[in-house]
């Protein structure tokens, strides 16, 4: 079925359809926060939400986060808020302080998401909408591949996830960045181009402006779509693994006086992929820490290649072989 109305620009129609499908899962009377930076992606999202939300009985509030990282950021935030109001959205601007932990990109992202979550909590929002596109997904997958972070990173972003206790929806994850720019142009919206989005100091910018264009030129068009498909397939695989882990872990994990223990024989009997996921899950759920692949494999050897080796120091905990079990206890 063609979703376009006569005279409606195809790019506008595509973005509106994506937003319509996202809002359809919400109950009438719901409140959503639209993350609005003022860039083309978020402007297209805001415009489409302003058009679609009333049809679903949804109240939409546009929240612009001013990171204060560059001259003129307050003016850019105010302009975004003014555009949101002109579109019919309730505008809010939140100023945040960005720390230094994890590097500038990670620190800004953490501050932004906390501001969005707090704003959503303050107004009783049902969900937060962000404007991540298919291109963002492709960049995320390539960055994960470069880090060698395994399938978890290569899954990229999900269309729906949870930001602490508030659903986070990404309606435009199947929409190209060229489409959001075309939608803005068709609706007479002038996006703000954040200088950081073209600053080669940032890895994501280098992937966007250098790596992906080279891949497209050398391997042919469709690379971004292929990366996004890969992410979707890996998320399906991960969901299946999660179900297997849930079924397996009940039988092999026991709480111990010092922490938690896992049957060494059961771990050794499982395929390596499942065994390693169980180890990472135990440490993450019990001690809220992430293991590297080398750390995970070292713990796995306590089950698969046991020769009397001593305890293994891990982030936040220690693993050791005790009889027929691998015991994880808090570091101290």
Secondary structure by P-SEA (a helix, b strand, c coil): cccccccccaaaaaaaaaaaaaaccccccbbbbbbccccaaaaaaaaaaaaccccccbbbbbbbbccccccaaaaaaaaaaaaaaaaccbbbbbbbbbbccccaaaaaaaaaaaaaaaaaaaaccccccccccaaaaaaaaaaaaaaccccccccccccccccccbbbbbccccccaaaaaaaaaaabbbbbbcccccccccaaaaaaccaaaaaaaacccaaaaaaaaaaaaaaaaaaaaaaaaaaccccccccccccccccaaaaaaccaaaaaaaaaaaaaaaccccccaaaaaaaaaaccccccccccccccbbbbbcccbbbbbccc
